[in-house]
Amino acid sequence: MPKLKVPHFSDIDPKTKKTLSGSIILIAVLAIVLMTVFHSTDGFTAIVETEPATMVTERDYMTFTAYTLKNEKIVTSKYSGGVYYVADDAARVNPGDSLANVYKNSVDENTVKAGMDIDRCIAILEESIGDGLFTLEESKIGDHISKTYNDMMRAVANGDVSVISAGADEFLVMLNKMRSYSGNSEAMKTTLEEYKVKRSKLREAYTGDFEAVNAKESGFFFRSTDGYENIYTSENISELTYEAFFEMTDKAPDEGGIVGKLLVDYLWYLAIPTVSGVSDTYSVGGFYDVSFPDCGNETFNMKLDRILYDSTGSKSVMLFSCGIVSGDFDYLRVQQVNITHRNVSGYRVPSSAICKIGGNTGVYILKDGMASFRKVVILYEGDGYYIVSSGHSNSDGYYVYL
């Protein structure tokens, strides 16, 4: 087999030598580039991760410490002994209605507690048997029970146990309604009468002189008080000043002889101390969603009535009002609130997807197998993600991937 003759480099024509020399250098450079790409991409297989950029709307909110102001009237008695309540808790009353009998002699604390428990059971049974506030068709009550139970369990799983105490009575009423539809209403009526007999016997423990306490004006009667009813009041809310609000916070609560309170105005307020640089970003007369983390994140749409400023104009108190009164809501005197500043709509993208090229903020999008840079505007920063403006229309019919 003839051998292939390989010319010696010195035997090659000078023009050919020059061309070959340049080619060798070019091949060497290409080899370095290819090796670099090979090693940096784990071979010649590049892995590109994509993620759908979904359109979302999120609340951009700020957290504050809020003080609850209501127009409440303390109900008092000349006696401070045992209290036998006649009016139900949270009952609507009119002037002259009987609220409680307050005795001169003290009554054992366990007896008082037992009486309140019996009153609660009577109220639940009366609501279960009668045509009270809770009414549902028989075909729908099972679904409502399931939904209420699931909502309560979901809230507990998220760490909110307040829903158990707040919703327990309503849940019992629903279960009793189900029993009533099944023909057990007579048994409940018998149980109700037994509780009424127990209440009558328990009342025998209340002896001696007593004062019959009646409502002096219309409103909702509540048995529990915290002594701040006459301090954190909205009675003269239109005249409240920045300095007067902070005078409230320094006062001690009322004590002794308190039987309960009357809520005489359905409007209630939140006073929120802050600085003018923050309060001025909200609009007086505007409505904002206010959520209460300590009360199961219950949310009310509240109006910003006024902003109170100190003498320097650098500090302020925002006054929000609401006309919704919820029997299940715990009107804590002081608590944290989240106030929506704005609702932000845009594409939710991972923080790692945002990059800067030539001073422009943007992301890489994938279209027809090709990645290209697209500028975006960051609207909101969350935990590990951004909400950005799309910066384009989808009229060309493709879906954006990041």
Long-range contacts (C-beta under 8 A, 24 or more apart in sequence): 48-366, 48-371, 50-366, 50-401, 50-402, 51-349, 51-350, 51-353, 51-401, 51-402, 52-399, 52-401, 52-402, 53-347, 53-348, 53-349, 53-363, 53-400, 53-401, 53-402, 54-347, 54-348, 55-345, 55-346, 55-347, 55-348, 56-345, 56-346, 56-347, 56-348, 56-387, 57-343, 57-344, 57-345, 58-343, 58-344, 58-348, 58-380, 58-382, 58-387, 59-289, 59-338, 59-340, 59-342, 59-343, 59-344, 60-340, 60-341, 60-342, 60-343, 60-344, 60-380, 61-291, 61-338, 61-339, 61-340, 61-341, 62-278, 62-338, 62-339, 62-341, 63-336, 63-337, 63-338, 63-339, 64-272, 64-273, 64-274, 64-318, 64-336, 64-337, 64-339, 65-272, 65-273, 65-334, 65-335, 65-336, 65-337, 66-270, 66-271, 66-272, 66-334, 66-335, 66-336, 66-337, 67-232, 67-245, 67-248, 67-249, 67-270, 67-271, 67-272, 67-333, 67-334, 68-232, 68-268, 68-269, 68-270, 68-331, 68-332, 68-333, 68-334, 68-335, 69-232, 69-233, 69-234, 69-237, 69-268, 69-269, 69-270, 69-271, 70-229, 70-232, 70-233, 70-234, 70-263, 70-265, 70-268, 70-269, 70-331, 71-233, 71-234, 71-235, 71-263, 71-264, 71-265, 71-267, 71-268, 72-229, 72-230, 72-233, 72-261, 72-262, 72-263, 72-264, 73-216, 73-217, 73-219, 73-229, 73-261, 73-262, 73-264, 74-225, 74-229, 74-230, 74-254, 74-258, 74-261, 75-99, 75-100, 75-213, 75-215, 75-221, 75-258, 75-259, 75-260, 75-261, 75-262, 76-257, 76-258, 76-259, 77-102, 77-211, 77-213, 77-257, 77-259, 78-102, 78-211, 78-257, 79-103, 79-104, 79-209, 79-210, 79-211, 79-257, 80-256, 80-257, 81-105, 81-106, 81-107, 81-208, 81-210, 82-106, 82-107, 82-111, 82-112, 82-205, 82-206, 83-107, 83-112, 83-259, 84-115, 84-203, 84-206, 84-210, 85-115, 85-116, 85-119, 85-223, 85-260, 87-215, 87-221, 88-119, 88-123, 88-221, 89-221, 89-222, 89-223, 89-224, 90-220, 90-221, 90-222, 90-327, 91-220, 91-221, 92-218, 92-219, 92-220, 92-221, 93-215, 93-218, 93-219, 93-220, 93-221, 93-262, 94-215, 94-218, 95-214, 95-215, 95-216, 95-217, 95-218, 96-214, 96-215, 97-214, 97-215, 98-212, 98-213, 98-214, 99-213, 99-214, 99-215, 99-221, 99-259, 99-260, 100-213, 100-259, 100-260, 101-206, 101-210, 101-211, 101-212, 101-213, 102-210, 102-211, 102-213, 102-259, 103-206, 103-207, 103-208, 103-209, 103-210, 104-208, 104-209, 104-210, 105-206, 105-207, 105-208, 105-209, 107-205, 107-206, 108-205, 111-202, 111-205, 114-202, 115-199, 115-202, 115-203, 118-195, 118-198, 118-199, 118-202, 119-199, 120-169, 121-195, 122-192, 122-195, 122-196, 122-199, 123-169, 124-169, 124-172, 124-173, 124-176, 125-176, 125-188, 125-191, 125-192, 125-195, 126-192, 127-173, 128-172, 128-173, 128-176, 128-177, 128-180, 128-188, 129-176, 129-180, 129-185, 129-188, 129-189, 129-192, 132-173, 134-170, 134-173, 134-174, 134-177, 136-174, 136-177, 138-181, 141-174, 141-177, 141-178, 141-181, 142-178, 144-174, 145-171, 145-174, 145-175, 145-178, 148-174, 155-296, 160-296, 160-297, 162-294, 162-295, 162-296, 162-330, 163-296, 166-296, 166-328, 166-330, 167-328, 170-328, 213-259, 215-262, 216-262, 217-262, 217-264, 218-264, 219-262, 219-263, 219-264, 219-265, 220-262, 220-263, 220-325, 221-260, 221-261, 221-262, 222-260, 222-261, 222-262, 222-263, 223-259, 223-260, 224-260, 225-258, 225-260, 225-261, 226-253, 226-333, 227-253, 227-254, 227-255, 227-258, 228-253, 228-254, 228-333, 229-254, 229-261, 230-254, 232-333, 234-265, 234-267, 234-268, 234-269, 237-269, 237-305, 237-319, 240-271, 240-308, 240-319, 241-308, 242-308, 242-309, 242-310, 242-315, 242-316, 242-317, 243-310, 245-271, 245-273, 245-308, 245-317, 246-273, 263-325, 266-323, 266-325, 267-321, 267-322, 267-323, 268-321, 268-322, 268-325, 268-331, 269-305, 269-319, 269-320, 269-321, 269-322, 270-302, 270-318, 270-319, 270-320, 270-322, 270-337, 271-317, 271-318, 271-319, 272-317, 272-318, 272-319, 272-320, 272-337, 272-339, 273-315, 273-316, 273-317, 274-315, 274-316, 274-317, 274-318, 275-314, 275-315, 275-316, 276-307, 276-309, 276-313, 276-314, 276-315, 276-316, 278-316, 279-307, 279-316, 279-317, 279-318, 280-307, 280-316, 281-341, 282-307, 282-318, 282-339, 282-341, 288-320, 288-339, 288-340, 288-341, 289-339, 289-340, 290-320, 290-322, 290-337, 290-338, 290-339, 290-340, 291-337, 291-338, 291-340, 292-329, 292-332, 292-335, 292-336, 292-337, 293-336, 293-337, 293-338, 294-330, 294-332, 294-335, 294-336, 295-329, 295-330, 295-332, 295-335, 298-326, 298-329, 300-324, 344-379, 344-380, 344-387, 345-387, 346-379, 346-380, 346-387, 346-388, 346-389, 346-390, 347-376, 347-387, 347-388, 347-389, 347-390, 347-400, 347-402, 348-382, 348-385, 348-386, 348-387, 349-376, 349-385, 349-386, 349-387, 349-388, 349-402, 350-384, 350-385, 350-402, 351-384, 351-385, 351-386, 353-402, 354-378, 354-386, 354-388, 362-391, 363-388, 363-402, 364-402, 365-400, 365-401, 365-402, 366-401, 366-402, 367-398, 368-398, 374-400
